[in-house]
Amino acid sequence: MKLACELAVMDMDGEITAVAVGEDSAKFHGMLRLNEEGADIVNILNMSREHDGITFPNLVASLQTKYTESSREEIAKFTEAFLKQLWQEGLLVE
């Protein structure tokens, strides 16, 4: 899976947001409000756009290296819910 467009993640006065950048701004005109975990997922997905995307297990494994206090199941549950939202917005492709 990978993002349909490149999203720039920004922290503006403690509020994390993401917007499409460059030519991709014509594909997505909105702004996403993110928490820290969502921002990490978007950043990982952005990096994987240059390749063939990333698998769900690899995405969860990458997040586990940062969120060591959370179980794999907790990370997978949050990640799945977040990816579903991205999919519904048309921001995620397989």
PDB file as gemmi writes it, atoms N, CA and C in Angstrom:
CRYST1    1.000    1.000    1.000  90.00  90.00  90.00 P 1                      
ATOM      1  N   MET A   1       0.836  -1.170   0.000  1.00  0.00           N  
ATOM      2  CA  MET A   1       0.000   0.000   0.000  1.00  0.00           C  
ATOM      3  C   MET A   1       0.876   1.226   0.000  1.00  0.00           C  
ATOM      4  N   LYS A   2       0.307   2.321  -0.525  1.00  0.00           N  
ATOM      5  CA  LYS A   2       1.033   3.589  -0.506  1.00  0.00           C  
ATOM      6  C   LYS A   2       0.044   4.732  -0.631  1.00  0.00           C  
ATOM      7  N   LEU A   3       0.525   5.930  -0.335  1.00  0.00           N  
ATOM      8  CA  LEU A   3      -0.307   7.115  -0.434  1.00  0.00           C  
ATOM      9  C   LEU A   3      -0.560   7.448  -1.899  1.00  0.00           C  
ATOM     10  N   ALA A   4      -1.758   7.945  -2.180  1.00  0.00           N  
ATOM     11  CA  ALA A   4      -2.111   8.360  -3.530  1.00  0.00           C  
ATOM     12  C   ALA A   4      -1.428   9.672  -3.898  1.00  0.00           C  
ATOM     13  N   CYS A   5      -1.034  10.432  -2.896  1.00  0.00           N  
ATOM     14  CA  CYS A   5      -0.345  11.700  -3.140  1.00  0.00           C  
ATOM     15  C   CYS A   5       0.623  11.967  -1.995  1.00  0.00           C  
ATOM     16  N   GLU A   6       1.599  12.810  -2.270  1.00  0.00           N  
ATOM     17  CA  GLU A   6       2.567  13.155  -1.230  1.00  0.00           C  
ATOM     18  C   GLU A   6       1.945  14.153  -0.264  1.00  0.00           C  
ATOM     19  N   LEU A   7       2.048  13.858   1.013  1.00  0.00           N  
ATOM     20  CA  LEU A   7       1.515  14.735   2.048  1.00  0.00           C  
ATOM     21  C   LEU A   7       2.657  15.291   2.885  1.00  0.00           C  
ATOM     22  N   ALA A   8       2.648  16.590   3.092  1.00  0.00           N  
ATOM     23  CA  ALA A   8       3.619  17.238   3.974  1.00  0.00           C  
ATOM     24  C   ALA A   8       3.016  17.312   5.367  1.00  0.00           C  
ATOM     25  N   VAL A   9       3.745  16.808   6.348  1.00  0.00           N  
ATOM     26  CA  VAL A   9       3.294  16.819   7.739  1.00  0.00           C  
ATOM     27  C   VAL A   9       3.951  18.005   8.432  1.00  0.00           C  
ATOM     28  N   MET A  10       3.116  18.816   9.095  1.00  0.00           N  
ATOM     29  CA  MET A  10       3.617  20.018   9.763  1.00  0.00           C  
ATOM     30  C   MET A  10       3.059  20.099  11.180  1.00  0.00           C  
ATOM     31  N   ASP A  11       3.854  20.631  12.073  1.00  0.00           N  
ATOM     32  CA  ASP A  11       3.409  20.901  13.436  1.00  0.00           C  
ATOM     33  C   ASP A  11       3.288  22.408  13.572  1.00  0.00           C  
ATOM     34  N   MET A  12       2.046  22.881  13.664  1.00  0.00           N  
ATOM     35  CA  MET A  12       1.797  24.317  13.785  1.00  0.00           C  
ATOM     36  C   MET A  12       1.225  24.598  15.165  1.00  0.00           C  
ATOM     37  N   ASP A  13       2.068  25.123  16.036  1.00  0.00           N  
ATOM     38  CA  ASP A  13       1.665  25.463  17.398  1.00  0.00           C  
ATOM     39  C   ASP A  13       1.040  24.276  18.128  1.00  0.00           C  
ATOM     40  N   GLY A  14       1.644  23.103  17.979  1.00  0.00           N  
ATOM     41  CA  GLY A  14       1.171  21.917  18.678  1.00  0.00           C  
ATOM     42  C   GLY A  14       0.075  21.153  17.974  1.00  0.00           C  
ATOM     43  N   GLU A  15      -0.415  21.651  16.854  1.00  0.00           N  
ATOM     44  CA  GLU A  15      -1.423  20.927  16.073  1.00  0.00           C  
ATOM     45  C   GLU A  15      -0.748  20.365  14.834  1.00  0.00           C  
ATOM     46  N   ILE A  16      -0.787  19.047  14.705  1.00  0.00           N  
ATOM     47  CA  ILE A  16      -0.133  18.384  13.586  1.00  0.00           C  
ATOM     48  C   ILE A  16      -1.135  18.260  12.441  1.00  0.00           C  
ATOM     49  N   THR A  17      -0.707  18.705  11.263  1.00  0.00           N  
ATOM     50  CA  THR A  17      -1.561  18.630  10.082  1.00  0.00           C  
ATOM     51  C   THR A  17      -0.768  18.072   8.909  1.00  0.00           C  
ATOM     52  N   ALA A  18      -1.504  17.645   7.891  1.00  0.00           N  
ATOM     53  CA  ALA A  18      -0.884  17.183   6.653  1.00  0.00           C  
ATOM     54  C   ALA A  18      -1.662  17.746   5.482  1.00  0.00           C  
ATOM     55  N   VAL A  19      -0.948  18.210   4.471  1.00  0.00           N  
ATOM     56  CA  VAL A  19      -1.545  18.728   3.248  1.00  0.00           C  
ATOM     57  C   VAL A  19      -0.782  18.148   2.061  1.00  0.00           C  
ATOM     58  N   ALA A  20      -1.480  18.029   0.939  1.00  0.00           N  
ATOM     59  CA  ALA A  20      -0.831  17.571  -0.284  1.00  0.00           C  
ATOM     60  C   ALA A  20       0.094  18.665  -0.791  1.00  0.00           C  
ATOM     61  N   VAL A  21       1.206  18.251  -1.378  1.00  0.00           N  
ATOM     62  CA  VAL A  21       2.192  19.218  -1.868  1.00  0.00           C  
ATOM     63  C   VAL A  21       2.477  19.014  -3.349  1.00  0.00           C  
ATOM     64  N   GLY A  22       3.010  20.064  -3.957  1.00  0.00           N  
ATOM     65  CA  GLY A  22       3.392  20.003  -5.362  1.00  0.00           C  
ATOM     66  C   GLY A  22       2.204  19.720  -6.263  1.00  0.00           C  
ATOM     67  N   GLU A  23       2.448  18.954  -7.304  1.00  0.00           N  
ATOM     68  CA  GLU A  23       1.390  18.598  -8.251  1.00  0.00           C  
ATOM     69  C   GLU A  23       0.278  17.807  -7.580  1.00  0.00           C  
ATOM     70  N   ASP A  24       0.592  17.129  -6.482  1.00  0.00           N  
ATOM     71  CA  ASP A  24      -0.412  16.335  -5.777  1.00  0.00           C  
ATOM     72  C   ASP A  24      -1.468  17.199  -5.095  1.00  0.00           C  
ATOM     73  N   SER A  25      -1.203  18.492  -4.948  1.00  0.00           N  
ATOM     74  CA  SER A  25      -2.197  19.358  -4.312  1.00  0.00           C  
ATOM     75  C   SER A  25      -3.460  19.467  -5.168  1.00  0.00           C  
ATOM     76  N   ALA A  26      -3.368  19.145  -6.440  1.00  0.00           N  
ATOM     77  CA  ALA A  26      -4.559  19.130  -7.303  1.00  0.00           C  
ATOM     78  C   ALA A  26      -5.418  17.895  -7.033  1.00  0.00           C  
ATOM     79  N   LYS A  27      -4.819  16.855  -6.441  1.00  0.00           N  
ATOM     80  CA  LYS A  27      -5.549  15.618  -6.150  1.00  0.00           C  
ATOM     81  C   LYS A  27      -6.289  15.676  -4.816  1.00  0.00           C  
ATOM     82  N   PHE A  28      -5.711  16.394  -3.853  1.00  0.00           N  
ATOM     83  CA  PHE A  28      -6.306  16.470  -2.520  1.00  0.00           C  
ATOM     84  C   PHE A  28      -6.240  17.910  -2.045  1.00  0.00           C  
ATOM     85  N   HIS A  29      -7.386  18.524  -1.871  1.00  0.00           N  
ATOM     86  CA  HIS A  29      -7.447  19.941  -1.521  1.00  0.00           C  
ATOM     87  C   HIS A  29      -7.612  20.180  -0.018  1.00  0.00           C  
ATOM     88  N   GLY A  30      -7.784  19.134   0.734  1.00  0.00           N  
ATOM     89  CA  GLY A  30      -8.071  19.297   2.153  1.00  0.00           C  
ATOM     90  C   GLY A  30      -6.830  19.308   3.023  1.00  0.00           C  
ATOM     91  N   MET A  31      -7.087  19.231   4.315  1.00  0.00           N  
ATOM     92  CA  MET A  31      -6.025  19.184   5.313  1.00  0.00           C  
ATOM     93  C   MET A  31      -6.419  18.111   6.325  1.00  0.00           C  
ATOM     94  N   LEU A  32      -5.472  17.299   6.706  1.00  0.00           N  
ATOM     95  CA  LEU A  32      -5.708  16.279   7.722  1.00  0.00           C  
ATOM     96  C   LEU A  32      -5.181  16.774   9.056  1.00  0.00           C  
ATOM     97  N   ARG A  33      -5.969  16.580  10.100  1.00  0.00           N  
ATOM     98  CA  ARG A  33      -5.495  16.832  11.459  1.00  0.00           C  
ATOM     99  C   ARG A  33      -5.036  15.486  11.998  1.00  0.00           C  
ATOM    100  N   LEU A  34      -3.833  15.462  12.527  1.00  0.00           N  
ATOM    101  CA  LEU A  34      -3.223  14.203  12.942  1.00  0.00           C  
ATOM    102  C   LEU A  34      -2.774  14.253  14.391  1.00  0.00           C  
ATOM    103  N   ASN A  35      -2.739  13.068  15.009  1.00  0.00           N  
ATOM    104  CA  ASN A  35      -2.034  12.948  16.274  1.00  0.00           C  
ATOM    105  C   ASN A  35      -0.624  12.456  15.938  1.00  0.00           C  
ATOM    106  N   GLU A  36       0.201  12.262  16.938  1.00  0.00           N  
ATOM    107  CA  GLU A  36       1.593  11.878  16.692  1.00  0.00           C  
ATOM    108  C   GLU A  36       1.701  10.557  15.942  1.00  0.00           C  
ATOM    109  N   GLU A  37       0.878   9.587  16.314  1.00  0.00           N  
ATOM    110  CA  GLU A  37       0.923   8.282  15.664  1.00  0.00           C  
ATOM    111  C   GLU A  37       0.495   8.383  14.198  1.00  0.00           C  
ATOM    112  N   GLY A  38      -0.555   9.160  13.938  1.00  0.00           N  
ATOM    113  CA  GLY A  38      -1.008   9.357  12.564  1.00  0.00           C  
ATOM    114  C   GLY A  38       0.062  10.040  11.721  1.00  0.00           C  
ATOM    115  N   ALA A  39       0.746  11.010  12.301  1.00  0.00           N  
ATOM    116  CA  ALA A  39       1.830  11.691  11.590  1.00  0.00           C  
ATOM    117  C   ALA A  39       2.951  10.715  11.263  1.00  0.00           C  
ATOM    118  N   ASP A  40       3.269   9.824  12.194  1.00  0.00           N  
ATOM    119  CA  ASP A  40       4.312   8.825  11.935  1.00  0.00           C  
ATOM    120  C   ASP A  40       3.901   7.901  10.801  1.00  0.00           C  
ATOM    121  N   ILE A  41       2.645   7.491  10.781  1.00  0.00           N  
ATOM    122  CA  ILE A  41       2.160   6.616   9.705  1.00  0.00           C  
ATOM    123  C   ILE A  41       2.253   7.331   8.360  1.00  0.00           C  
ATOM    124  N   VAL A  42       1.801   8.574   8.307  1.00  0.00           N  
ATOM    125  CA  VAL A  42       1.873   9.334   7.057  1.00  0.00           C  
ATOM    126  C   VAL A  42       3.324   9.499   6.610  1.00  0.00           C  
ATOM    127  N   ASN A  43       4.227   9.785   7.527  1.00  0.00           N  
ATOM    128  CA  ASN A  43       5.639   9.938   7.164  1.00  0.00           C  
ATOM    129  C   ASN A  43       6.222   8.640   6.612  1.00  0.00           C  
ATOM    130  N   ILE A  44       5.883   7.519   7.220  1.00  0.00           N  
ATOM    131  CA  ILE A  44       6.364   6.222   6.725  1.00  0.00           C  
ATOM    132  C   ILE A  44       5.787   5.948   5.338  1.00  0.00           C  
ATOM    133  N   LEU A  45       4.502   6.218   5.164  1.00  0.00           N  
ATOM    134  CA  LEU A  45       3.872   6.013   3.861  1.00  0.00           C  
ATOM    135  C   LEU A  45       4.469   6.937   2.803  1.00  0.00           C  
ATOM    136  N   ASN A  46       4.792   8.169   3.177  1.00  0.00           N  
ATOM    137  CA  ASN A  46       5.455   9.090   2.242  1.00  0.00           C  
ATOM    138  C   ASN A  46       6.777   8.517   1.769  1.00  0.00           C  
ATOM    139  N   MET A  47       7.573   7.995   2.690  1.00  0.00           N  
ATOM    140  CA  MET A  47       8.870   7.427   2.331  1.00  0.00           C  
ATOM    141  C   MET A  47       8.713   6.214   1.428  1.00  0.00           C  
ATOM    142  N   SER A  48       7.648   5.439   1.632  1.00  0.00           N  
ATOM    143  CA  SER A  48       7.464   4.229   0.839  1.00  0.00           C  
ATOM    144  C   SER A  48       6.918   4.511  -0.559  1.00  0.00           C  
ATOM    145  N   ARG A  49       6.434   5.739  -0.814  1.00  0.00           N  
ATOM    146  CA  ARG A  49       5.923   6.096  -2.140  1.00  0.00           C  
ATOM    147  C   ARG A  49       7.005   5.988  -3.199  1.00  0.00           C  
ATOM    148  N   GLU A  50       8.243   6.240  -2.809  1.00  0.00           N  
ATOM    149  CA  GLU A  50       9.354   6.203  -3.759  1.00  0.00           C  
ATOM    150  C   GLU A  50       9.681   4.784  -4.187  1.00  0.00           C  
ATOM    151  N   HIS A  51       9.174   3.823  -3.451  1.00  0.00           N  
ATOM    152  CA  HIS A  51       9.426   2.410  -3.757  1.00  0.00           C  
ATOM    153  C   HIS A  51       8.104   1.801  -4.202  1.00  0.00           C  
ATOM    154  N   ASP A  52       7.855   0.592  -3.834  1.00  0.00           N  
ATOM    155  CA  ASP A  52       6.607  -0.071  -4.215  1.00  0.00           C  
ATOM    156  C   ASP A  52       5.576  -0.023  -3.102  1.00  0.00           C  
ATOM    157  N   GLY A  53       5.699   0.899  -2.179  1.00  0.00           N  
ATOM    158  CA  GLY A  53       4.783   0.966  -1.050  1.00  0.00           C  
ATOM    159  C   GLY A  53       5.317   0.152   0.118  1.00  0.00           C  
ATOM    160  N   ILE A  54       4.433  -0.143   1.058  1.00  0.00           N  
ATOM    161  CA  ILE A  54       4.829  -0.886   2.256  1.00  0.00           C  
ATOM    162  C   ILE A  54       3.695  -1.839   2.619  1.00  0.00           C  
ATOM    163  N   THR A  55       4.043  -2.955   3.154  1.00  0.00           N  
ATOM    164  CA  THR A  55       3.019  -3.904   3.596  1.00  0.00           C  
ATOM    165  C   THR A  55       2.542  -3.518   4.993  1.00  0.00           C  
ATOM    166  N   PHE A  56       1.351  -3.964   5.335  1.00  0.00           N  
ATOM    167  CA  PHE A  56       0.811  -3.684   6.659  1.00  0.00           C  
ATOM    168  C   PHE A  56       1.738  -4.222   7.757  1.00  0.00           C  
ATOM    169  N   PRO A  57       2.199  -5.481   7.673  1.00  0.00           N  
ATOM    170  CA  PRO A  57       3.100  -5.974   8.729  1.00  0.00           C  
ATOM    171  C   PRO A  57       4.379  -5.141   8.862  1.00  0.00           C  
ATOM    172  N   ASN A  58       4.937  -4.686   7.746  1.00  0.00           N  
ATOM    173  CA  ASN A  58       6.153  -3.869   7.816  1.00  0.00           C  
ATOM    174  C   ASN A  58       5.871  -2.492   8.402  1.00  0.00           C  
ATOM    175  N   LEU A  59       4.705  -1.944   8.111  1.00  0.00           N  
ATOM    176  CA  LEU A  59       4.318  -0.658   8.693  1.00  0.00           C  
ATOM    177  C   LEU A  59       4.186  -0.781  10.206  1.00  0.00           C  
ATOM    178  N   VAL A  60       3.508  -1.820  10.658  1.00  0.00           N  
ATOM    179  CA  VAL A  60       3.353  -2.047  12.102  1.00  0.00           C  
ATOM    180  C   VAL A  60       4.711  -2.267  12.755  1.00  0.00           C  
ATOM    181  N   ALA A  61       5.575  -3.049  12.123  1.00  0.00           N  
ATOM    182  CA  ALA A  61       6.913  -3.304  12.667  1.00  0.00           C  
ATOM    183  C   ALA A  61       7.713  -2.015  12.789  1.00  0.00           C  
ATOM    184  N   SER A  62       7.591  -1.143  11.804  1.00  0.00           N  
ATOM    185  CA  SER A  62       8.290   0.141  11.851  1.00  0.00           C  
ATOM    186  C   SER A  62       7.788   0.992  13.015  1.00  0.00           C  
ATOM    187  N   LEU A  63       6.489   1.002  13.222  1.00  0.00           N  
ATOM    188  CA  LEU A  63       5.920   1.764  14.335  1.00  0.00           C  
ATOM    189  C   LEU A  63       6.312   1.173  15.686  1.00  0.00           C  
ATOM    190  N   GLN A  64       6.482  -0.139  15.750  1.00  0.00           N  
ATOM    191  CA  GLN A  64       6.864  -0.794  17.011  1.00  0.00           C  
ATOM    192  C   GLN A  64       8.226  -0.329  17.505  1.00  0.00           C  
ATOM    193  N   THR A  65       9.094   0.074  16.591  1.00  0.00           N  
ATOM    194  CA  THR A  65      10.419   0.524  17.016  1.00  0.00           C  
ATOM    195  C   THR A  65      10.341   1.834  17.795  1.00  0.00           C  
ATOM    196  N   LYS A  66       9.299   2.635  17.538  1.00  0.00           N  
ATOM    197  CA  LYS A  66       9.130   3.901  18.259  1.00  0.00           C  
ATOM    198  C   LYS A  66       8.217   3.744  19.461  1.00  0.00           C  
ATOM    199  N   TYR A  67       7.144   3.003  19.306  1.00  0.00           N  
ATOM    200  CA  TYR A  67       6.134   2.871  20.361  1.00  0.00           C  
ATOM    201  C   TYR A  67       6.324   1.549  21.103  1.00  0.00           C  
ATOM    202  N   THR A  68       7.454   1.441  21.772  1.00  0.00           N  
ATOM    203  CA  THR A  68       7.819   0.198  22.439  1.00  0.00           C  
ATOM    204  C   THR A  68       6.926  -0.118  23.636  1.00  0.00           C  
ATOM    205  N   GLU A  69       6.252   0.894  24.179  1.00  0.00           N  
ATOM    206  CA  GLU A  69       5.386   0.675  25.333  1.00  0.00           C  
ATOM    207  C   GLU A  69       4.034   0.088  24.931  1.00  0.00           C  
ATOM    208  N   SER A  70       3.719   0.104  23.642  1.00  0.00           N  
ATOM    209  CA  SER A  70       2.452  -0.442  23.149  1.00  0.00           C  
ATOM    210  C   SER A  70       2.672  -1.840  22.586  1.00  0.00           C  
ATOM    211  N   SER A  71       1.659  -2.674  22.714  1.00  0.00           N  
ATOM    212  CA  SER A  71       1.757  -4.026  22.167  1.00  0.00           C  
ATOM    213  C   SER A  71       1.581  -3.983  20.646  1.00  0.00           C  
ATOM    214  N   ARG A  72       2.033  -5.027  19.988  1.00  0.00           N  
ATOM    215  CA  ARG A  72       1.869  -5.128  18.538  1.00  0.00           C  
ATOM    216  C   ARG A  72       0.387  -5.059  18.178  1.00  0.00           C  
ATOM    217  N   GLU A  73      -0.454  -5.680  18.987  1.00  0.00           N  
ATOM    218  CA  GLU A  73      -1.890  -5.696  18.721  1.00  0.00           C  
ATOM    219  C   GLU A  73      -2.488  -4.290  18.807  1.00  0.00           C  
ATOM    220  N   GLU A  74      -2.056  -3.512  19.813  1.00  0.00           N  
ATOM    221  CA  GLU A  74      -2.543  -2.131  19.939  1.00  0.00           C  
ATOM    222  C   GLU A  74      -2.128  -1.290  18.741  1.00  0.00           C  
ATOM    223  N   ILE A  75      -0.884  -1.435  18.336  1.00  0.00           N  
ATOM    224  CA  ILE A  75      -0.370  -0.687  17.194  1.00  0.00           C  
ATOM    225  C   ILE A  75      -1.111  -1.099  15.926  1.00  0.00           C  
ATOM    226  N   ALA A  76      -1.304  -2.390  15.739  1.00  0.00           N  
ATOM    227  CA  ALA A  76      -2.002  -2.880  14.550  1.00  0.00           C  
ATOM    228  C   ALA A  76      -3.440  -2.383  14.511  1.00  0.00           C  
ATOM    229  N   LYS A  77      -4.113  -2.362  15.641  1.00  0.00           N  
ATOM    230  CA  LYS A  77      -5.507  -1.913  15.695  1.00  0.00           C  
ATOM    231  C   LYS A  77      -5.612  -0.435  15.325  1.00  0.00           C  
ATOM    232  N   PHE A  78      -4.774   0.404  15.921  1.00  0.00           N  
ATOM    233  CA  PHE A  78      -4.792   1.829  15.591  1.00  0.00           C  
ATOM    234  C   PHE A  78      -4.434   2.049  14.129  1.00  0.00           C  
ATOM    235  N   THR A  79      -3.397   1.370  13.673  1.00  0.00           N  
ATOM    236  CA  THR A  79      -2.933   1.544  12.299  1.00  0.00           C  
ATOM    237  C   THR A  79      -4.022   1.150  11.310  1.00  0.00           C  
ATOM    238  N   GLU A  80      -4.683   0.047  11.558  1.00  0.00           N  
ATOM    239  CA  GLU A  80      -5.759  -0.399  10.668  1.00  0.00           C  
ATOM    240  C   GLU A  80      -6.886   0.627  10.607  1.00  0.00           C  
ATOM    241  N   ALA A  81      -7.270   1.166  11.741  1.00  0.00           N  
ATOM    242  CA  ALA A  81      -8.335   2.173  11.780  1.00  0.00           C  
ATOM    243  C   ALA A  81      -7.913   3.435  11.036  1.00  0.00           C  
ATOM    244  N   PHE A  82      -6.680   3.864  11.219  1.00  0.00           N  
ATOM    245  CA  PHE A  82      -6.190   5.062  10.547  1.00  0.00           C  
ATOM    246  C   PHE A  82      -6.116   4.850   9.043  1.00  0.00           C  
ATOM    247  N   LEU A  83      -5.611   3.694   8.612  1.00  0.00           N  
ATOM    248  CA  LEU A  83      -5.525   3.396   7.187  1.00  0.00           C  
ATOM    249  C   LEU A  83      -6.911   3.355   6.544  1.00  0.00           C  
ATOM    250  N   LYS A  84      -7.892   2.877   7.287  1.00  0.00           N  
ATOM    251  CA  LYS A  84      -9.262   2.844   6.777  1.00  0.00           C  
ATOM    252  C   LYS A  84      -9.745   4.268   6.494  1.00  0.00           C  
ATOM    253  N   GLN A  85      -9.421   5.208   7.379  1.00  0.00           N  
ATOM    254  CA  GLN A  85      -9.797   6.606   7.165  1.00  0.00           C  
ATOM    255  C   GLN A  85      -9.103   7.178   5.930  1.00  0.00           C  
ATOM    256  N   LEU A  86      -7.812   6.873   5.771  1.00  0.00           N  
ATOM    257  CA  LEU A  86      -7.091   7.344   4.590  1.00  0.00           C  
ATOM    258  C   LEU A  86      -7.715   6.770   3.321  1.00  0.00           C  
ATOM    259  N   TRP A  87      -8.084   5.498   3.376  1.00  0.00           N  
ATOM    260  CA  TRP A  87      -8.704   4.825   2.230  1.00  0.00           C  
ATOM    261  C   TRP A  87     -10.023   5.512   1.869  1.00  0.00           C  
ATOM    262  N   GLN A  88     -10.829   5.800   2.874  1.00  0.00           N  
ATOM    263  CA  GLN A  88     -12.126   6.433   2.646  1.00  0.00           C  
ATOM    264  C   GLN A  88     -11.976   7.835   2.046  1.00  0.00           C  
ATOM    265  N   GLU A  89     -10.886   8.507   2.351  1.00  0.00           N  
ATOM    266  CA  GLU A  89     -10.616   9.839   1.798  1.00  0.00           C  
ATOM    267  C   GLU A  89      -9.976   9.759   0.404  1.00  0.00           C  
ATOM    268  N   GLY A  90      -9.701   8.544  -0.058  1.00  0.00           N  
ATOM    269  CA  GLY A  90      -9.057   8.379  -1.363  1.00  0.00           C  
ATOM    270  C   GLY A  90      -7.580   8.655  -1.340  1.00  0.00           C  
ATOM    271  N   LEU A  91      -6.979   8.618  -0.161  1.00  0.00           N  
ATOM    272  CA  LEU A  91      -5.560   8.945  -0.019  1.00  0.00           C  
ATOM    273  C   LEU A  91      -4.651   7.722   0.032  1.00  0.00           C  
ATOM    274  N   LEU A  92      -5.229   6.546  -0.010  1.00  0.00           N  
ATOM    275  CA  LEU A  92      -4.442   5.325   0.094  1.00  0.00           C  
ATOM    276  C   LEU A  92      -4.759   4.432  -1.103  1.00  0.00           C  
ATOM    277  N   VAL A  93      -3.727   3.889  -1.708  1.00  0.00           N  
ATOM    278  CA  VAL A  93      -3.891   2.936  -2.802  1.00  0.00           C  
ATOM    279  C   VAL A  93      -3.083   1.694  -2.489  1.00  0.00           C  
ATOM    280  N   GLU A  94      -3.475   0.611  -3.119  1.00  0.00           N  
ATOM    281  CA  GLU A  94      -2.730  -0.637  -2.893  1.00  0.00           C  
ATOM    282  C   GLU A  94      -1.826  -0.946  -4.050  1.00  0.00           C  
TER     283      GLU A  94                                                      
END                                                                             
